[in-house]
Amino acid sequence: MGTRTWLGLAITMTMCATSLAVAADWSLVPSVTQKSEFNSNLNFAFTNPISDYIFTLTPAADFNYATEITQLQGHLGLSGQHYITNSNLDHIDQNFQINGRYQAAPRVNLTLNSSYISDSTLAEEILASGLVMSRTPRQSFAVGPGVTYNLTERLLATVSYNFNRVLYQAPQYTDYTGHQAGLNFTYLLKNEKTSLISNNIVRETLYAGGNDFKSLGIYLGVTHKFSERWDVNLMSGANISFFSFNTQVLDSSQFPFFISVKTKRVNNSSVTPFFNVSTNYRWSTKLSFNAGFKVDQNASAYGAVYEVDQLFLSCGYNFTERLKGSLSGSYSLSNQSSQTINSKYNYYNLSPSFNYQVTEKLSVSPGYSYSGRENLTGVTGGGGSGHVHQAWIQFSYTYPIHYQK
């Protein structure tokens, strides 16, 4: 269902863009990637970890289509995963994305972003909520239209909407639907290096079973470019949240004859901080850094919205024109407390990797990753910790195609 919906949307966007084209510039980059990986703990289990060797083959294609007033960018990819021992986990992941922009008038730009993702790995949930789920199939469909209007030469106003639907195959995880509407103002100062930002977001997350989460985010921020090598982005504010969920209570009004269990609707509200800072710094032509820290709320597979603190840091170094190395690390703390859920987890990761360009089209990339997670809820909440070692070597072949008319 999700694939057909996304495909219909993608075809519609492509036909509209090409029908408006006069002079067009487009490129297509098909690629094939083969990855051989060892994983010491497939499901990131606290006890009795299961290890395996995984072979992955990923054919993909990235495309770009541009005219003076229209631009389309997209990615189409399939990823077949084969587990040597645990072949029941074999899966073909899908990743389809298409983003469009159209200049409807000199001051008006229309945008539309869409994606359909079907996967069975841990990565997507970790990125979304900082939580770990087992390798169960997961589907995500997202679409987001937007309108940007140049009020003046320096002031931009953007109205946007995002829809997201996430489905899990395993019964222990809860499907959810997300809606988000935003109003953003960006003002460029006369120094041409600093922008002031006001962002207001309304979010609603609906869970299967009746749980409902609504929030209003009010944020102010600034971006500044100190030099050609260094820029900083800062945004802060507050999330005003409202929760509504079902819980079971004991009815002893007929005691001692019998005690019944009833479902009660519980409403709650809270105010939590929002903070997001990131920076990019290029030390030289060979060495670069980027880092960031974010405090926000995100939906999860566990039937609740989690408060997530996320920190990341990475650096890259060009040893030669062909050989590049990188080192990245991240940490996240996820917390949720309600009458139905009380949990607190952390997750951390450190990963060095290299990339060697054998030819213009062929590259090889070995890498290693160490990850750990802990249940900080306490003994009553289960407790425990686990870690994962991953080592891989990856071969990629690309064949760029460019055309201009």
N, C-alpha and C positions, 0 to 999 in steps of 0.2 A: 504493500500500500504506500509506504513512504517513498520507495524508489520511483514508483509511477508518478506520484505527485510531484516529486522534485524534478523528474525528467520532463514532465509537461511544462513546469515553470521555466526550466532552462531553455527548452525549445522556443517558448514564447518570447523570452528575453532576447535570444539570439536572432529570431526573425525580425523583431522590432528594430534591433540595432542595425542589422544589415540592410533593411529597407530604407533607413535614413542615411546610409553612407554615400558619400561622394568620392572623396579621396580617403583610402583606408590603408592602414599599416597593421599587419598581423604577424604573429609568430606562433609556432607550435613546437613544443619540446617533448617528444615521447622519450620514455626512459624505461629501463629494466634494472631492478635492484635485487640482488641475492644476498641474504644475510644468514650466517650460521652462528648460533648463539647457545651458550650454556647458561642455565638458570638454576640456582641452588635451592630456590623456594618458590615454586610456581604460584601458590596462592597467598604468599606472604604470611604463612601460618605461624602462630606462636609456638606450637608443639608439632612434632612429627612432620617436618618439612619434606616436600616431595621435589626432587630435582629431575631435570630432563634436558635433552638437547632439542633445540627447535630450529627447523629450517624454514625460511620464509622467502617466497618469490613474489615480487611486487612490480607488475607492469603498470605504468601510469603515463599521463599526458597532461602538461600544463599549456594553456593557451592564453594569448592576449590579442585583443582586437581593438583598434583605436582609430577614431576619426577626430575631426576638430571639435565635435560636440558630443561624441559617444565613446565609451570605453567599456569593454567586457573582459573580465579576467576569470579564469576557471581552472579547476583541477579535477581530473578523473583518475581514480586509482582503485585497483583491487590488490589485496594482499593475502595470498594463500599461506597458511601456517600449518606445518606438519610437526607433531611431537613424536619423537622416536619411541618412547615408552608409553606415554599416556595419549594414545591416538584418539581417544574419545574427546579430547579437547581440540582436535583439528577444526579449523574454521577458515572461511574466506571473508576477510574484512572488506568493507567498502567505504570509500571516502570520496564523495562528490561535492564540489563547491563551485559556485558561480556568483560573481559580483558584477554589478552593472552601474554605470553612471551616465546620465544624460543631461545636457545643458538645455533646459526647456526655454530659457530666456537669458539675456545677458547677466541678470542677477540671480537667476533661479537654477539650482541643480537638483536633479532627482537621483536618488540612489536606491539600490535594492541588493541585499546580500542574502544568500541562501546556501544551505548545506544539508546533506544527508550522510550520516555516519553510522555504520554498523560494525561493531568491533567486539572482541572478547578478551581484551587486555585490561590491565589495571590502570593504565596511564590516564584515560579520560576522567575517571572519577577522582583520581588524586589531584589533577589539575583543577577540577571544579570545586571540590569540597575539602581536599586534604585527607580524605578517608580512603580506606582500602576495601575493595570488594573482590570476590573470587572471580575466576575467569569464566564468567557467564556471558552469553550474548547480550548485547546492549544496542539499542537503536536510538538515534537522536535525529530529529528533523527540526531545522530552524530556518526562519525567514524574517527579514527585517527591512522594511521600506523606510526611507527618510527624505526630507526636503530641507535644503539649505538655501537661505535667502541673504544676499548681501545688502544689509540695511544701509551701510555707508561703505566707503573704501576700506575702512578699518574694522567695522563691526559686522559679525556674522551671526545669524540666528539659525539654529537647526532643530527641527522637530523630527523625532524618530519613534519607531515602534518595533519591538522584537517579540516574536513568538517562538517558543521552544517546547517540543514534546519529546519526552524520554521514556522509553519502554525497556523493561528488564525481563529476561526469560525466567530467571530463578524466582520462586515464590517468596523468598525471604526479603526481596527488595521491592520497593514501592514505586510504581510509575507516577510521573508527575507532569503537569503542564504549566508552563510559565508564560506570563505576559509582562511586558515592560514598555512603558512610554516615557519619553524624555524630552526636555526642552533645554537647549544649550545656547549660551551666548559667549562669543569669543571676541575680545577686543585687542587689536594690535597697537601697541604704543608707538610713538613717533621714532623711537630709537631702532625700530624694525627688528629688535631682538627679544622683546618681552611681550607676552600675551596674557591678558587677564581672562579668567574663565569662570562662568557661573553655570552650574549644572543641576537640574532638578529632575529626579527620576521617581516614577511610581511603579512599583512591582507587585505582582500577585502570583503566588505559587499554589496550585491546586493539586492535592494528592488523592490518589485512589483511596476510597474509604471515608472521604469527607473532611480531612484536615485541610485547613485554609490558612495561608500566610499572606499578609499585605504589609507593604512598607512604603514610606515616603522618604526619599533621600534628598537632602539639601546640602550641596557642596559648593565650595569656592576654591579656586586654584590659580596657579600661575605657571607659565613655562618661560624659561629664559635660556638664551644661547650665549654663553660667556665668550666662546670663540668658535672657530671652525672645528675645533677638536672636542669641545665640551658643552653639553647641554643638560639641563635639569628640569624635571616636571614635578609639580607638587599640587596635590588636591586633598582637601580635608573638609569635614562636615559631620553630619549626624544622620543616622537611620532611625526613623520613628516607626515602630513595628507593631502590628496587631496580629495575634494568633487566635485561631479558633479550631478546636479539635475535640474529638470524641474520646471519652474515657469511661471505664466501667466502675461502678460503685455498688456497694452492698446495701440492700434495702431490708432493714430489720423491723419494719413497722408491724409485721405479722408474727414477730418472735413471741413465744418459742415454737409456734406451729411450723413455720418455715421461713427461710431467708432467701430472697431473690436477688439476682444481679441485674442491674439496670444500666443503660447507656446514658451518660450525662454529657451535655455540651458545655465545654469550658472555654472561656474567653480570657485572654491575657494581653498585655501590652508592655512595651519596653522602649527605651531610647539608648542606642548604642553608638559609639563613635565610628566614623569612616576616615581612613587615612590612606593615601597612596602617594609614594614618592619614588622616582626612578631617575637614573642618570646614565649617560653614556660618555665615555672619555677615551679618546684615541691618543695614547702616550706618544707613539711614533708611527711610522709607516708599517711597523711590524707588530707592535703591541697595542691592544685595546682592552677596555674594561666596560662592563655594564652591570648595574646592580639596582635593586628595588626592594621596597617593603610596602605591604598592603594589609589593611585591616578592613574586612567587609563581611557581608552575609551571603551565603550561597546555598542553593538547594542541594540535596543529596539523595542517595538511594535508600536512606533509612527512614523515610517518612517524616522528615523534619528539616528545617533550615538551620544551618550551623553558622556560628560566628567563627571566621577563619582569619588567622594571622599568618601571612606568607612572606618569607624572606628569600631572595635569590641573589646570587653573585656568579659572574662568569668572566673569564678572560680568554683572549685568543692571541696566538703568536704565530707569525709567518716566518718559519725557519728559512725557507727558500721560496722561489716562485711556485714550486710544485708541492712543497711539504708545509702543512699547517697543523697546529696543535691547539687544543682548547681544554680548559678545566672549568667545570661548572659545579655549583653546589646550591642546595635549597633546603629550607626548613619551613614547616607549617605546623600550626597548633589549631586544632578544631575543637570547639566546645559547644555543647547543647545541654540545656537544663530546662525541663518542664515536668509536668505531673506524669507524663507517660515515658519520657526519655531523660536519662541523666548520664552523659558520656563526655569523655575528654580524651583526645588522642593527639599524639604528635608524630610527625613523619620527617625524615631527613635523608638527604641523598648527596653523594659526591661522585663525580664522573669525569675522568680524563679520557680524551680521545684524540685521534690523529686522522688526517686526510692527506693522501698522496695522489696527485694527479699524474697517472701513468702516461696518458695522452690527453688531447683536448677533449675527448669524449669518454674516456675510461678512467675511473678513480677507484682506490681501495681505501677503506676506513676501518682500522681496528679500534677497539674501545673497551672500557671496563666501567662498571658502575657498582657502587656499594650503597645500599638503602637499608634503613631501619625504621621501625615504628614501635610505639609504646602505648599501651592503654593506661592512661593516668587517672581513670575513674576511681580506682581503689579496689580493695579486695572484694567489696560487695558488688562492684560492677564488673568483676572478672579479672582485671589486671592482666599482666603479661607483656612480653615484648618479642619481636621477631626481626630477622634481618635477611637480606638477599644479596648474593654475589651474582653479577652478570658479566660475562665476557663474550665478545663477538668480533667477527670480521665481516665486512660488508663490501661487496663489489657493485659499482653502479656504472651503467652505460647510458649516455644521452645522445640524442641526434637532433640538434636544433634545426628548425626550418623557418625561414623568414621570407615574407612576401610583401611587396608594396605596390599599390596601384594609384 
